[in-house]
């Protein structure tokens, strides 16, 4: 043991050359905030903190040194870091370890080789480097303040990210253990403060950095490579590393083409594609040094052993170009089409330059055996597509016509982001493998090669391998590759994720990642695949995979994706806007409140017409601001963590009038790690509901949206609403169907609702704890204090509306308002209704006039109109929230009157709108007032009561019976039957029994014939029969129909079909005045209520839609085949015309075949 004095305290230390950092087991000083991941003798990884540099005295030496604090260490450890600084020498002998210091002091630290004690503290990553730097201190006027001033403009140039380390000037990065520099730095500079003078800020493709003008003394400590220049890193491009900024600044210093950029205070270098912001700042900086992992800042670089691994693999594995393809030894690919007729889509012309641009590709694929000559009757066009800014072209094949006639179902491709959920938090090393020309590795069966024929420079060619652009290609290749990887043996803690031709390896250690990479590449080589070596990423801490940047911390947007969003031009057509929304929607989970941000952009598309793709967009200031903000938010979006299924999930929820927002996260080490931001749009029905209903619907949508990540694990939902209790209560305002659907989602066993905690989503929408039922009752009304019971002492007003059809003028409507006074009933207003004439509109206008008449007063409004009462008490609040639009986004009925009603409700001081009984003859006060309003409204409309006998004009034609015959049959009815008619309101008029509304009473003697006619050959149901018998009346007509159908003479039930092999099918595309039929069709399957028909697929047709038919001499299919053959024969007789666009003719037409 060795005694040392730390902060004036004598402490015993065990000399441990196996420990990288000196460690204490007690709190001996303030912590610095630095941490280190270590593995102790227990083998468990843990995060430990450092102290600030503490004064240390030992063997006549005094120095400042930081210590690692670990309460689990049995004894304080003197590690290699402090032993090196002390220049100690260690001698091993029979008596133990002897430590000798420069002043000659010798300390015996062990009792001998018989001691059985052993302590070990080693790093999880044993390879470290010393970094010596000057850390900038916070300042209100320094460099960082200047950077923040320019940051909005800087972020518009490239999607920069914050650097991984605090702002600093790197003086020396020591990977070799330069003890001389370390000793000099510790003795002369560590802990001192410099004044750093920063110059211009450089904005380049690699990142953002400020040049530093060092003094002569400061320059003597700068020991970086000659390719670098003193600088302070301010921001980093996601596709580059911090070590690239030094050479970038050096190049900027040497550049001589700086000129004005047009922006005040900003220069531009065309050769470097770099901007230079003129500035001068001064900052205080603390000189210190840190021990950091050697791969720090090099997360995007391959492992040092990557090149050795590549050299050991077969050369045949690597693809040398776009036409260098592999060949898999598998069963040739085949599929089915829905037609046997060849498809010929002519090749449209292209520019000469574009056509020649793909010539090398065509020739290369011919040499590789991917293409071969063809004499097929099939043809689909190819398209040369220019690679942006390169002048080079790639070949695409337009196979849409083939994809439309596929008879084989597409093989599903897995969701890659669901697969990423399989990554564990311990996996820190990644490899990405991109298979080259992947689809061309799979052979096509000889029988289907003709289908992929095309024409190039008057040559007919076809594919022998699986082509790109074919709907089945991704799924088939994905399945073949999956089967090829079945025998892959992986080290422990390693996962392989496959998405079509992209492969990701994730491992817990670099060694296992390299081992798995080698095994996988060798397996691919054996099977005949080709790999793109330039795109290979081997054993990195951070890789780019499927547009995402993956690391142990989580996933963020890839640099290419950020750049494409940030530099996207402003869309000018509907098609361009839909393309942009698709681009940003791919990464919507990375920014909060996505739906609100895109709302102005979607509104432009809606206004121009979703299907009108070439329509020009009309930009407003609001939409332009949304476009810019959306790009900036996505370009600067933060990293999202990967889920840890050993921990519970948390969902914070908020809701606005049209959008529900959520944040899914987990708690790790006392911090919240965000997994995804959620934002969903409420549908029109949900938008018109009260706040609590909208919130419940939004929570259910967010739960479904996050289900692919949560996967049934415990989910804590923080909300200010009592969601489950409210949805199951009687105050819930949506339909029972929606109520049951929401209840099923919200009552899942893995969900836990809570009101306690800080809601991360509250900034996206307000949330206050409340009782949902009470709030809904208030929000349902357009005016909170609107009552349904009379207000004592209030003014009583009676309203009514009337509408009738005048023989000359058509519809005429009027309304009235009657007031109850001590002297009797008084007419306040009674007018004829102007504008559209309807009783409902008149009743609403009457209520509006009553509200106006009661301005600043307490009033009771009585009306017998259920429509007006329900509109004011219930519907008006929903209509106001929905903008007076229906669920189909159409204006509501009487929209102008409803808007006026919403305003008029606030005129009285207090108001009650009360529903009273209509046509009440009780003689009560309310009944008399209602009758007076009814009479006044009728008078205002010009209505005069008349006694009319309604006599249908079509009764004779429909029944084909004279009134004399009907009267005779009615007379034959029994006295009991006639008594029933009379009790139900029928009257005997001019010798004929008629209903209260003037229809003929159906006598028993005519029942069977009339019912049989209505039932018809189509075996109409009861509802249809009642429609057909509308000119007849009987108090028990419905029951009589049910009885007759059940006991009908043909012995079939309602909708039954006699056993027959052929049927006619009712035509239902239009409402004909009489049934129309198509067919006949052969019955292939039958149940008690439905049949399946030949030629109609798997659809079941109800028996009510069928009628029996005789067996035809020829089937419909045979007739169609004969017609097609006749048409094909006629085409061969027509003179042949060449195709002007290519000069190529369909060889099938030339041969006279179809």
Beta strands, then each sheet from edge to edge (+ up, - down):
strand 1: 2-6
strand 2: 9-15
strand 3: 23-24
strand 4: 31-40
strand 5: 45-51
strand 6: 54-58
strand 7: 61-65
strand 8: 68-69
strand 9: 77-78
strand 10: 89-93
strand 11: 96-100
strand 12: 106-108
strand 13: 121-123
strand 14: 128-136
strand 15: 160-161
strand 16: 168-174
strand 17: 193-203
strand 18: 207-213
strand 19: 231-237
strand 20: 258-260
strand 21: 266-269
strand 22: 274-277
strand 23: 281-293
strand 24: 371-373
strand 25: 382-386
strand 26: 393-397
strand 27: 429-434
strand 28: 453-456
strand 29: 459-463
strand 30: 495-499
strand 31: 502-507
strand 32: 537-540
strand 33: 542-545
strand 34: 548-551
strand 35: 554-557
strand 36: 640-641
strand 37: 649-655
strand 38: 659-668
strand 39: 671-681
strand 40: 715-718
strand 41: 751-754
strand 42: 795-806
strand 43: 810-821
strand 44: 824-832
strand 45: 858-863
strand 46: 910-915
strand 47: 987-989
strand 48: 992-994
strand 49: 1000-1001
strand 50: 1032-1033
strand 51: 1062-1066
strand 52: 1077-1086
strand 53: 1090-1093
strand 54: 1100-1102
strand 55: 1106-1108
sheet 1: 7+ 6- 1+ 2- 9-
sheet 2: 3+ 8+ 5- 4+ 13-
sheet 3: 10+ 11- 12+
sheet 4: 15+ 19- 18+ 17- 23+ 14- 16+
sheet 5: 15+ 19- 18+ 17- 22+ 21- 20+
sheet 6: 24+ 29- 28+
sheet 7: 25+ 26-
sheet 8: 30+ 31- 27+ 32-
sheet 9: 33+ 34- 35+ 36-
sheet 10: 39+ 38- 37+ 40+ 41+
sheet 11: 44+ 43- 42+ 45+ 46+
sheet 12: 47+ 48-
sheet 13: 49+ 50+
sheet 14: 54+ 53- 52+ 51- 55+
end
